[in-house]
Amino acid sequence: MTTSPDTRVLEAGVMMKAEGLAKSFVLHNQGGVRLDVFSGLDLEVGRGECLILAGPSGAGKSSLLRSLYANYKPQAGSVLVRHDNTVVDLCSAEPYEILEVRRRTLGYVSQFLRVIPRVPTIDLVVEPLTVRGVDPAEARERAGTLLARLRIPEALWGLPPATFSGGEQQRVNIAMTFVQDYPILLLDEPTASLDLENRRTVTDLIDEARRRGAAIVGIFHDAEVRAAVGTRSYDLTERKAA
Ligand SMILES: Nc1ncnc2c1ncn2[C@@H]1O[C@H](COP(=O)(O)OP(=O)(O)OP(=O)(O)O)[C@@H](O)[C@H]1O
């Protein structure tokens, strides 16, 4: 199945479900060495849940998150996503379907900001709203409110973020995703390079998203953040491929 109009393949409230997922890497420039990261992995996340991916360094947390976002193609299994009134399997979906799911349903915050150079910060945050038909003035208002909440000084809004500090870039990254109310959010250490105050603001944003019903899967190295946002934990240690 790629896209199914029958959402009953997902139980009520389940937004994303991975089944039998396996991921390995073949290092062609290292004599074809094969790294099996995980296999037979099943997980699901429902509305209003924040699932914390746990496990030691190298357990495969980021690889799993990238597989859930279809950045990595797993060797086996499926990643079912509730998208509008359909269910899409991101492992077999066409690229245009994946982009459509990412545009409206599935938000992803990576550790690093990757944006088109020379685009001013405010435009980067406004754009996801205007492409969805939000009135430009309202989109700008919402983007500005969020940037201010994330303590990006207004003097920086007209500048592209390439020269911003690591923490500022991370907060722009967060604003670009959180300006929309995505039904599903994937978060890869969104608070990693933030100071205490900004960490608390981002913690609040995550918790607000969950309370409005977002299904969230995240990696958080900070124990305080994990305790504040997590509703359930998923340990990858046991899912290591044999
Ligand atoms: N693109 C890639 N090419 C080759 N190997 C990779 C790639 N991405 C990840 N790996 C390998 O997969 C394994 C899992 O890495 P991953 O980054 O998913 O772990 P992690 O649990 O997120 O670790 P950390 O907590 O240190 O960030 C590691 O052994 C890593 O070397």
The ligand as a Gaussian input file, in Angstrom:
#p B3LYP/6-31G(d) Opt

LIG

0 1
 N       24.402000       8.135000       6.913000
 C       25.023000       7.141000       7.542000
 N       25.930000       6.355000       6.912000
 C       26.536000       5.353000       7.555000
 N       26.330000       5.028000       8.841000
 C       25.444000       5.768000       9.524000
 C       24.741000       6.859000       8.925000
 N       23.920000       7.407000       9.852000
 C       24.096000       6.692000      10.974000
 N       25.014000       5.707000      10.794000
 C       25.438000       4.723000      11.786000
 O       24.291000       4.187000      12.395000
 C       24.475000       4.007000      13.800000
 C       23.385000       4.738000      14.541000
 O       23.607000       6.143000      14.416000
 P       22.539000       7.218000      14.929000
 O       23.090000       8.559000      14.635000
 O       21.218000       6.850000      14.402000
 O       22.564000       6.923000      16.502000
 P       22.000000       7.797000      17.712000
 O       21.345000       6.828000      18.660000
 O       21.155000       8.896000      17.195000
 O       23.347000       8.367000      18.334000
 P       23.657000       9.738000      19.133000
 O       22.883000       9.681000      20.434000
 O       25.137000       9.662000      19.372000
 O       23.270000      10.890000      18.248000
 C       25.882000       4.497000      14.107000
 O       26.716000       3.363000      14.224000
 C       26.254000       5.344000      12.907000
 O       27.637000       5.246000      12.636000

